[in-house]
Amino acid sequence: GGSYARLQFTPDLVPADLVGTRIYRPSSEQFDVELGPVFANVVLADEINRAPAKVQSALLEVMQERHVSIGGKTFPLPNPFLVMATQNPIEHEGVYPLPEAQRDRFLFKINVGYPTPEEEREIIYRMGVTPPQPKQILNTGDLLRLQEIAANNFVHHALVDYVVRVVTATRHPEQLGMNDVKNWVAFGASPRASLGIIAAARSLALVRGRDYVIPQDIVEVIPDVLRHRLVLTYDALADEISPEIVINRVLQTVALPQVNAVPQQGHSVPPVMQAAGAASGR
């Protein structure tokens, strides 16, 4: 039920191609504002590392501020607003890698590898004749309500402390006796990582029909939240140490609390979540 825009990032792209610009109309002798494709509920930035840094910065500024200023006027972005970006990890020529501070703005980094033989057969069956058409299962109002519900999911204070210990361990691993990790990590995760882990765990709990977060929710989202936020040293790269190795080492060292996360009295998942689950086949 929302709007969608796909942006193909190329080296000749300029910020105005994303956010919009002022256009002079000779008929009216006035400037009109032409809004760019970022004014959509879901924006896909395809091959984001192929555009110059100023274009990347324009998109990430929009992600942070949630509004665009053109010609002295401010235009708010639609709500909900979600940005997804892709980049090809194989090609290294003609690309502009995202700086660490800009990568930190993204909640997740998900590595998409080759499909399994079963998945590839399913792709052939689905796409071989007529590509399937997407079907609406939610409108924007339902999605906003789900976001609000997820934000209110109960998180035990012991789990919050655990998240802080994990993120802190990426910054000062030597304090926990992980001298090998100290040699691997140049810069650890920022406070945005802690916020992202809690937000992602709350959403995962909602998807699984709960109004409270359990330790397993936290553990499952940590790799995707931390993967792109760790800056490895040259020694780690030379030894082919991946962020996943560092994250697993930290998770093995920091003790996971065993808590009984009981939701507050009378707090339950509203019917809209259950309806969404039924529509998606759960």
HUWOPE-V471467 format. One record per residue. N is the residue number from 1. RES is the residue in one small letter. OMEGA is omega in radians with two decimals (999 if undefined). Layout:
{{N	RES	OMEGA} {N	RES	OMEGA}}
This chain:
{{1	g	3.14} {2	g	-3.14} {3	s	-3.07} {4	y	3.09} {5	a	3.07} {6	r	-3.13} {7	l	3.07} {8	q	-3.09} {9	f	-3.13} {10	t	-3.10} {11	p	-3.10} {12	d	-3.14} {13	l	3.07} {14	v	-3.10} {15	p	-3.13} {16	a	3.10} {17	d	-3.14} {18	l	-2.97} {19	v	-3.11} {20	g	-3.09} {21	t	3.06} {22	r	-3.12} {23	i	3.13} {24	y	3.11} {25	r	-3.13} {26	p	-3.09} {27	s	-3.13} {28	s	-3.10} {29	e	3.13} {30	q	3.06} {31	f	3.04} {32	d	3.12} {33	v	3.07} {34	e	-3.10} {35	l	-3.10} {36	g	-3.08} {37	p	3.10} {38	v	3.12} {39	f	3.11} {40	a	3.13} {41	n	3.12} {42	v	-3.12} {43	v	3.08} {44	l	3.07} {45	a	-3.05} {46	d	-3.12} {47	e	-3.05} {48	i	-3.10} {49	n	3.07} {50	r	3.13} {51	a	3.14} {52	p	-3.06} {53	a	-3.10} {54	k	3.09} {55	v	3.07} {56	q	-3.13} {57	s	3.12} {58	a	3.13} {59	l	-3.10} {60	l	3.03} {61	e	3.07} {62	v	3.13} {63	m	-3.09} {64	q	-3.02} {65	e	-3.12} {66	r	3.00} {67	h	-3.11} {68	v	3.09} {69	s	3.13} {70	i	3.09} {71	g	3.12} {72	g	3.12} {73	k	-3.13} {74	t	-3.12} {75	f	3.13} {76	p	3.08} {77	l	3.12} {78	p	3.13} {79	n	0.14} {80	p	-3.13} {81	f	-3.09} {82	l	3.11} {83	v	3.01} {84	m	-3.13} {85	a	3.08} {86	t	2.98} {87	q	-3.12} {88	n	-3.09} {89	p	-3.06} {90	i	-3.07} {91	e	-3.12} {92	h	3.14} {93	e	3.11} {94	g	3.14} {95	v	3.13} {96	y	-3.07} {97	p	3.11} {98	l	3.05} {99	p	-3.08} {100	e	-3.10} {101	a	3.13} {102	q	3.07} {103	r	-3.10} {104	d	-3.14} {105	r	-3.13} {106	f	-3.12} {107	l	-3.05} {108	f	2.79} {109	k	-3.08} {110	i	3.09} {111	n	3.14} {112	v	-3.13} {113	g	3.10} {114	y	3.08} {115	p	3.04} {116	t	3.09} {117	p	3.12} {118	e	3.13} {119	e	-3.13} {120	e	3.06} {121	r	3.13} {122	e	3.09} {123	i	-3.14} {124	i	-3.12} {125	y	-3.09} {126	r	-3.00} {127	m	-3.01} {128	g	-3.08} {129	v	3.14} {130	t	3.14} {131	p	-3.13} {132	p	3.11} {133	q	3.13} {134	p	3.12} {135	k	-3.13} {136	q	3.05} {137	i	3.11} {138	l	2.91} {139	n	-3.06} {140	t	3.10} {141	g	3.09} {142	d	-3.12} {143	l	3.10} {144	l	3.12} {145	r	3.09} {146	l	3.10} {147	q	3.13} {148	e	3.12} {149	i	-3.13} {150	a	-3.12} {151	a	-3.13} {152	n	3.11} {153	n	-3.05} {154	f	3.06} {155	v	-3.14} {156	h	-3.10} {157	h	3.10} {158	a	3.09} {159	l	3.06} {160	v	3.10} {161	d	3.12} {162	y	3.12} {163	v	3.13} {164	v	3.13} {165	r	3.13} {166	v	-3.12} {167	v	3.10} {168	t	3.13} {169	a	3.08} {170	t	3.13} {171	r	-3.10} {172	h	-3.09} {173	p	-3.12} {174	e	3.13} {175	q	3.10} {176	l	3.10} {177	g	-3.14} {178	m	-3.13} {179	n	3.09} {180	d	3.10} {181	v	3.09} {182	k	3.13} {183	n	-3.10} {184	w	-2.97} {185	v	3.07} {186	a	3.11} {187	f	3.13} {188	g	-3.08} {189	a	-3.13} {190	s	3.07} {191	p	3.07} {192	r	3.12} {193	a	3.11} {194	s	3.11} {195	l	-3.12} {196	g	3.14} {197	i	3.14} {198	i	-3.13} {199	a	-3.13} {200	a	3.13} {201	a	3.09} {202	r	3.13} {203	s	3.12} {204	l	3.09} {205	a	3.12} {206	l	3.13} {207	v	-3.13} {208	r	3.01} {209	g	3.14} {210	r	3.05} {211	d	3.09} {212	y	-3.08} {213	v	3.07} {214	i	-3.11} {215	p	-3.11} {216	q	3.09} {217	d	-3.13} {218	i	-3.08} {219	v	-3.07} {220	e	-3.07} {221	v	-3.05} {222	i	-3.11} {223	p	-3.10} {224	d	3.14} {225	v	-3.06} {226	l	-2.96} {227	r	-3.05} {228	h	-3.07} {229	r	-3.14} {230	l	3.09} {231	v	-3.08} {232	l	3.11} {233	t	3.09} {234	y	3.11} {235	d	3.13} {236	a	3.13} {237	l	3.13} {238	a	3.13} {239	d	3.13} {240	e	3.04} {241	i	-3.12} {242	s	3.05} {243	p	3.13} {244	e	3.11} {245	i	3.12} {246	v	-3.11} {247	i	3.12} {248	n	3.12} {249	r	3.13} {250	v	-3.13} {251	l	3.10} {252	q	-3.07} {253	t	-3.11} {254	v	-3.07} {255	a	3.12} {256	l	-3.13} {257	p	3.06} {258	q	-3.08} {259	v	3.05} {260	n	-3.06} {261	a	-3.14} {262	v	3.13} {263	p	3.14} {264	q	-3.10} {265	q	3.09} {266	g	-3.12} {267	h	-3.11} {268	s	-3.14} {269	v	-3.12} {270	p	-3.08} {271	p	-3.08} {272	v	3.12} {273	m	-3.13} {274	q	3.11} {275	a	3.11} {276	a	3.12} {277	g	3.12} {278	a	-3.12} {279	a	-3.13} {280	s	3.03} {281	g	3.12} {282	r	999}}
